[in-house]
Amino acid sequence: MDALFSGVGESEDDEDRDVTFKSSAEFKPQAPRTTPPREAKGRRGSVSSVSSSSAPAGTDPPSEPPAKRHRPAQDRRRSVLARKEYTELAPDELALVETPGRGVMSWRQYGILLKFAPGTANAIEQTTGFPDYAPNLSKTTELEGVRARWDPPLFKVLWDSAPWDYMFQQRLKFLILHSADDLSARARSDLVDIVEFMWTHCRTFWLIGHLFFIDHHRDDYSANLHTERKKECDAVKKNYKKLLDDKVRGGLPESVLEEPGIWTFPAKCCFWVWMDKSQFDAQGRPFALTEQLRIVDKLEPARVQWNSCDSDDQRVAHLSSSLRKKLLPESERRRYPVSTQRP
């Protein structure tokens, strides 16, 4: 777990991993999800370009050029904005969210240069369904751009609001793939234990789903937060995996862990890009982190364990077809609580 949070500050030249960029009509989750005891899987997603001033809007794909033209291989592996230096970005370009299409290995989100998250000692691929990108800090200008987004006073307002409590309150509280009548008494008791763990450590689930960059050289508060975050997340993730492994060995059907109401730690942390302070909301003020959080959680619902999905079909869209076929009839999806002790 050493790479869980430490890797974000490292410089890595990713040019040779850096293909064409295109736009798509809507945002789609990148891939399905698995539970911690299982092998993570991943695939590359579709493409969209979204402004921070509004919700994602559909756009027609750009027309193809009348004839092919030669471009350096490096450009073909970068999105339109990734071909620019950070200092060359215009204010309106800092408001755009690019999502990589086929072959694109380098792109920007709110101006920050991104790449697919590198593998760690414990995970080569990201858990399916979860965001799979991290800052590309191969250049000093890119690193400084990320560092400039870290704002302790702004962050403390969000931290004091305890968004993880809201995340737990808004969780899916019912089984939608399994009937509790088909589970043994022990299995139902196991679910109570799992939900209790989720409640006790909901902050950790939120942190791993929202890995924000901390400039730990800024001040003592930042340094301490950086250290304590890693310590907390490493320990809790390890303990959760042990808990689930023990429950499965004890007879809990492993398919139950795919229930959206049973939370998942992704194999790799999900980086959260903060907007540049030049971006303003409808009232003409810089976007508060609470509003930025609402936007990113709607775009990438895996961050909040599928709480922000509009339907049960969306909550299971990332699962295998065999599991999706298990979706209970709509009349039964609010019949069986995941936990009878903490509904």
C-alpha positions as a printed NumPy array, in Angstrom:
array([[  0.   ,   0.   ,   0.   ],
       [  2.999,   2.369,  -0.024],
       [  1.95 ,   3.696,  -3.408],
       [ -1.605,   4.51 ,  -2.299],
       [ -1.004,   8.21 ,  -1.826],
       [  2.721,   8.814,  -2.216],
       [  2.876,   8.525,  -5.999],
       [  0.937,  11.694,  -6.776],
       [  3.858,  13.971,  -6.055],
       [  6.436,  12.103,  -8.063],
       [  7.726,  13.349, -11.38 ],
       [  7.452,  10.912, -14.232],
       [  8.125,  11.476, -17.903],
       [  5.106,  10.014, -19.642],
       [  5.646,  11.265, -23.176],
       [  6.031,   7.856, -24.724],
       [  2.698,   6.823, -23.215],
       [  1.157,  10.046, -24.276],
       [ -3.283,   9.617, -29.876],
       [ -6.147,  11.629, -31.131],
       [ -8.797,  13.447, -29.121],
       [-12.484,  13.573, -29.923],
       [-15.689,  14.648, -28.219],
       [-18.626,  12.495, -27.198],
       [-22.298,  13.134, -26.557],
       [-22.258,  12.212, -22.9  ],
       [-20.088,  11.106, -20.031],
       [-19.905,   7.379, -19.39 ],
       [-18.301,   5.568, -16.456],
       [-14.936,   4.192, -17.441],
       [-15.491,   0.57 , -16.517],
       [-17.277,  -1.855, -14.173],
       [-16.436,  -2.427, -10.527],
       [-15.097,  -5.33 ,  -8.514],
       [-14.813,  -5.983,  -4.816],
       [-11.478,  -5.722,  -2.945],
       [-10.808,  -9.509,  -2.761],
       [-11.006,  -9.79 ,  -6.528],
       [ -8.678,  -8.853,  -9.318],
       [ -9.303,  -5.345, -10.58 ],
       [-10.072,  -4.808, -14.236],
       [-10.009,  -1.719, -16.381],
       [-10.767,  -0.362, -19.81 ],
       [-10.52 ,   3.052, -21.355],
       [-13.621,   5.169, -21.555],
       [-15.382,   7.46 , -23.973],
       [-14.654,  11.117, -24.544],
       [-16.335,  14.382, -23.579],
       [-15.406,  18.005, -23.139],
       [-17.327,  19.723, -20.346],
       [-17.309,  23.285, -19.079],
       [-17.198,  23.926, -15.344],
       [-19.996,  26.47 , -15.644],
       [-22.69 ,  23.939, -16.472],
       [-23.675,  20.286, -16.335],
       [-22.37 ,  17.969, -19.093],
       [-24.012,  18.81 , -22.409],
       [-24.168,  16.696, -25.55 ],
       [-22.162,  17.745, -28.558],
       [-21.849,  16.25 , -31.983],
       [-18.5  ,  14.647, -32.795],
       [-16.339,  16.965, -34.878],
       [-16.32 ,  16.233, -38.578],
       [-13.323,  14.392, -39.911],
       [-10.808,  16.385, -41.99 ],
       [-11.194,  15.845, -45.743],
       [ -7.808,  14.183, -45.981],
       [ -5.363,  12.635, -43.572],
       [ -2.413,  14.73 , -42.638],
       [  0.757,  13.682, -40.989],
       [  1.291,  14.646, -37.36 ],
       [  4.111,  13.717, -35.038],
       [  3.391,  10.58 , -33.043],
       [  3.606,  12.568, -29.828],
       [  0.728,  14.836, -30.902],
       [ -1.431,  11.88 , -31.906],
       [ -1.158,  10.594, -28.338],
       [ -2.23 ,  13.914, -26.797],
       [ -5.544,  15.7  , -26.616],
       [ -5.932,  19.162, -28.116],
       [ -5.182,  20.942, -24.841],
       [ -2.415,  18.545, -23.812],
       [ -0.414,  19.765, -26.808],
       [ -0.226,  23.172, -25.158],
       [  2.   ,  24.209, -22.279],
       [  0.178,  24.959, -19.034],
       [  1.189,  28.63 , -19.259],
       [ -0.343,  28.86 , -22.762],
       [ -3.862,  27.904, -21.669],
       [ -6.527,  30.59 , -22.066],
       [ -9.034,  31.224, -19.218],
       [-11.855,  29.463, -21.086],
       [ -9.598,  26.432, -21.635],
       [ -9.08 ,  26.189, -17.872],
       [-12.821,  25.535, -17.595],
       [-12.801,  22.47 , -19.861],
       [-12.828,  18.807, -18.902],
       [-11.319,  16.514, -21.521],
       [-11.858,  12.762, -21.285],
       [ -9.542,  10.536, -23.324],
       [-10.752,   8.597, -26.301],
       [ -9.103,   5.626, -27.918],
       [ -5.356,   5.939, -27.933],
       [ -5.201,   9.256, -26.06 ],
       [ -2.737,   9.008, -23.194],
       [ -2.441,  12.628, -22.123],
       [ -5.257,  15.158, -21.634],
       [ -6.339,  18.045, -19.416],
       [ -9.042,  18.583, -16.854],
       [ -9.544,  22.152, -15.653],
       [ -6.099,  22.841, -17.073],
       [ -4.302,  20.083, -15.146],
       [ -2.367,  17.632, -17.336],
       [ -3.463,  14.047, -16.686],
       [ -2.404,  10.519, -17.591],
       [ -3.748,   7.087, -16.792],
       [ -2.875,   6.232, -13.207],
       [  0.3  ,   4.129, -13.044],
       [  0.189,   0.685, -11.509],
       [  1.198,   0.116,  -7.921],
       [  2.756,  -2.795,  -6.071],
       [ -0.774,  -4.122,  -5.431],
       [ -2.692,  -3.109,  -8.539],
       [ -1.831,  -2.95 , -12.226],
       [ -5.353,  -2.04 , -13.343],
       [ -7.943,   0.147, -11.657],
       [-11.05 ,  -1.443, -10.169],
       [-13.699,  -1.345, -12.859],
       [-16.022,   1.622, -12.759],
       [-13.696,   3.953, -10.872],
       [-11.77 ,   6.93 , -12.308],
       [ -8.335,   5.904, -13.55 ],
       [ -6.201,   9.022, -13.936],
       [ -3.547,  10.989, -12.099],
       [ -1.606,  14.236, -12.669],
       [  1.224,  14.124, -15.169],
       [  3.925,  16.032, -13.291],
       [  6.788,  15.438, -15.704],
       [  7.333,  19.178, -16.147],
       [  7.953,  21.782, -13.478],
       [  5.226,  24.046, -14.87 ],
       [  2.687,  21.233, -14.527],
       [  3.73 ,  20.506, -10.945],
       [  3.489,  24.169, -10.023],
       [  0.042,  24.331, -11.617],
       [ -1.19 ,  21.507,  -9.4  ],
       [  0.457,  22.958,  -6.288],
       [ -1.232,  26.305,  -6.856],
       [ -4.675,  24.675,  -6.538],
       [ -4.021,  23.586,  -2.933],
       [ -5.727,  26.122,  -0.665],
       [ -5.848,  25.142,   3.06 ],
       [ -8.447,  27.77 ,   4.138],
       [-10.738,  26.801,   1.252],
       [-10.264,  23.13 ,   2.024],
       [-10.988,  23.533,   5.743],
       [-14.488,  24.778,   4.906],
       [-15.155,  21.548,   3.006],
       [-13.477,  19.406,   5.676],
       [-15.588,  20.93 ,   8.443],
       [-18.748,  20.063,   6.511],
       [-17.84 ,  16.327,   6.774],
       [-19.005,  15.305,   3.259],
       [-18.375,  11.665,   4.159],
       [-21.312,  11.769,   6.596],
       [-23.617,  12.89 ,   3.792],
       [-22.141,  10.171,   1.578],
       [-23.065,   7.542,   4.164],
       [-26.552,   8.979,   4.722],
       [-27.229,   8.933,   0.977],
       [-25.97 ,   5.386,   0.429],
       [-28.194,   2.77 ,  -1.156],
       [-29.693,   1.051,   1.897],
       [-31.402,  -1.883,   0.22 ],
       [-30.356,  -5.033,  -1.613],
       [-31.242,  -4.818,  -5.299],
       [-29.49 ,  -7.936,  -6.632],
       [-30.306, -10.444,  -3.882],
       [-33.312, -11.366,  -1.804],
       [-32.565, -11.461,   1.923],
       [-34.895, -14.478,   2.093],
       [-32.296, -16.395,   0.081],
       [-29.455, -15.517,   2.489],
       [-28.593, -17.451,   5.618],
       [-28.874, -15.885,   9.051],
       [-25.084, -15.747,   9.189],
       [-24.894, -13.96 ,   5.836],
       [-27.407, -11.358,   7.01 ],
       [-25.317, -10.875,  10.152],
       [-22.215, -10.462,   7.989],
       [-23.917,  -7.61 ,   6.153],
       [-24.584,  -5.87 ,   9.461],
       [-20.861,  -6.091,  10.293],
       [-19.846,  -4.761,   6.881],
       [-22.186,  -1.763,   7.053],
       [-20.949,  -1.012,  10.556],
       [-17.393,  -0.911,   9.196],
       [-18.55 ,   1.402,   6.394],
       [-20.127,   3.762,   8.923],
       [-17.091,   3.77 ,  11.211],
       [-14.715,   4.475,   8.322],
       [-16.882,   6.455,   5.897],
       [-14.305,   9.265,   5.918],
       [-11.676,   6.907,   4.546],
       [-13.95 ,   5.761,   1.738],
       [-14.52 ,   9.409,   0.861],
       [-10.794,  10.221,   0.965],
       [ -9.82 ,   7.377,  -1.345],
       [-12.626,   8.315,  -3.721],
       [-11.461,  11.964,  -3.728],
       [ -7.669,  12.062,  -3.74 ],
       [ -6.89 ,  15.791,  -3.769],
       [ -3.339,  17.044,  -4.131],
       [ -1.783,  18.365,  -0.925],
       [  1.232,  20.641,  -1.119],
       [  2.77 ,  19.216,   2.03 ],
       [  5.581,  21.77 ,   1.863],
       [  3.102,  24.639,   2.296],
       [  2.763,  24.592,   6.101],
       [  2.517,  22.322,   9.144],
       [ -1.211,  21.753,   8.646],
       [ -0.651,  20.523,   5.086],
       [  2.277,  18.309,   6.074],
       [  0.318,  16.701,   8.897],
       [ -2.783,  16.163,   6.752],
       [ -0.668,  14.542,   4.024],
       [  0.929,  12.137,   6.515],
       [ -2.232,  11.273,   8.43 ],
       [ -4.29 ,  10.726,   5.284],
       [ -1.901,   8.109,   3.982],
       [ -1.654,   6.393,   7.348],
       [ -5.431,   6.242,   7.768],
       [ -6.183,   5.043,   4.251],
       [ -3.498,   2.366,   4.214],
       [ -4.691,   0.856,   7.496],
       [ -8.44 ,   0.983,   6.817],
       [ -8.188,  -0.389,   3.29 ],
       [ -6.134,  -3.325,   4.545],
       [ -8.603,  -4.04 ,   7.36 ],
       [-11.607,  -3.861,   5.042],
       [-10.097,  -6.364,   2.649],
       [ -9.449,  -8.727,   5.562],
       [-13.025,  -8.311,   6.789],
       [-14.512,  -9.14 ,   3.388],
       [-12.141, -12.047,   2.831],
       [-13.104, -13.493,   6.214],
       [-16.821, -13.132,   5.476],
       [-16.508, -14.841,   2.084],
       [-14.486, -17.681,   3.584],
       [-17.214, -18.016,   6.209],
       [-19.883, -18.571,   3.576],
       [-21.046, -15.113,   2.452],
       [-21.809, -15.37 ,  -1.287],
       [-19.187, -13.287,  -3.041],
       [-21.784, -11.899,  -5.421],
       [-23.34 , -10.063,  -2.463],
       [-20.241,  -7.861,  -2.383],
       [-21.276,  -6.51 ,  -5.787],
       [-24.376,  -4.941,  -4.266],
       [-24.144,  -1.147,  -4.651],
       [-25.064,  -0.935,  -0.973],
       [-21.809,  -2.711,  -0.063],
       [-19.002,  -0.242,  -0.531],
       [-15.828,  -0.905,  -2.498],
       [-12.299,   0.406,  -2.075],
       [-10.878,   0.873,  -5.582],
       [ -7.526,  -0.7  ,  -6.36 ],
       [ -6.101,   2.779,  -6.982],
       [ -7.117,   6.091,  -5.46 ],
       [ -9.363,   8.381,  -7.519],
       [ -7.67 ,  11.716,  -8.111],
       [ -9.859,  14.807,  -7.787],
       [ -8.862,  17.839,  -9.872],
       [ -9.79 ,  21.179,  -8.3  ],
       [-10.774,  24.056, -10.559],
       [ -8.552,  27.042, -11.172],
       [ -9.543,  30.071,  -9.092],
       [-10.24 ,  31.994, -12.29 ],
       [-13.393,  29.913, -12.788],
       [-16.57 ,  31.482, -11.394],
       [-20.035,  30.177, -10.557],
       [-23.345,  31.771, -11.601],
       [-22.992,  34.363,  -8.828],
       [-19.593,  35.464, -10.113],
       [-17.65 ,  33.859,  -7.261],
       [-14.928,  31.187,  -7.476],
       [-16.444,  27.725,  -7.245],
       [-16.582,  26.502,  -3.645],
       [-15.192,  23.017,  -3.117],
       [-18.646,  21.849,  -2.018],
       [-19.994,  22.751,  -5.466],
       [-16.986,  21.234,  -7.217],
       [-17.591,  18.078,  -5.207],
       [-21.213,  17.93 ,  -6.358],
       [-20.124,  18.24 ,  -9.994],
       [-17.429,  15.566,  -9.903],
       [-19.599,  13.116,  -7.944],
       [-22.343,  13.436, -10.539],
       [-19.898,  12.898, -13.402],
       [-18.145,   9.964, -11.721],
       [-20.631,   8.309,  -9.317],
       [-18.228,   5.541,  -8.31 ],
       [-16.493,   8.135,  -6.114],
       [-19.524,   8.117,  -3.814],
       [-20.268,   4.424,  -4.225],
       [-22.939,   5.026,  -6.899],
       [-25.027,   7.259,  -4.585],
       [-25.355,   9.96 ,  -7.242],
       [-26.849,   7.676,  -9.885],
       [-30.352,   8.51 , -11.085],
       [-31.566,   4.908, -11.24 ],
       [-30.81 ,   1.373, -10.11 ],
       [-30.025,   0.456, -13.71 ],
       [-27.214,   3.031, -13.658],
       [-25.938,   1.659, -10.364],
       [-25.379,  -1.779, -11.88 ],
       [-24.439,  -0.749, -15.436],
       [-20.761,  -1.438, -14.731],
       [-21.373,  -5.023, -13.608],
       [-21.164,  -8.149, -15.739],
       [-24.261,  -9.138, -17.709],
       [-24.795, -12.159, -15.46 ],
       [-24.95 ,  -9.922, -12.397],
       [-27.128,  -7.304, -14.082],
       [-29.655, -10.037, -14.84 ],
       [-29.98 , -10.541, -11.086],
       [-31.527,  -7.091, -10.632],
       [-34.671,  -7.638,  -8.587],
       [-38.072,  -6.572,  -9.897],
       [-38.612,  -2.887,  -9.169],
       [-41.294,  -3.669,  -6.604],
       [-38.782,  -5.645,  -4.518],
       [-35.767,  -3.324,  -4.627],
       [-36.688,  -1.454,  -1.442],
       [-37.815,  -4.51 ,   0.483],
       [-34.579,  -5.938,   1.888],
       [-32.33 ,  -3.616,   3.956],
       [-28.604,  -4.214,   3.599],
       [-28.343,  -3.877,   7.37 ],
       [-31.173,  -4.302,   9.838],
       [-29.152,  -2.482,  12.514],
       [-28.288,   0.702,  10.607],
       [-31.039,   1.275,   8.054]])
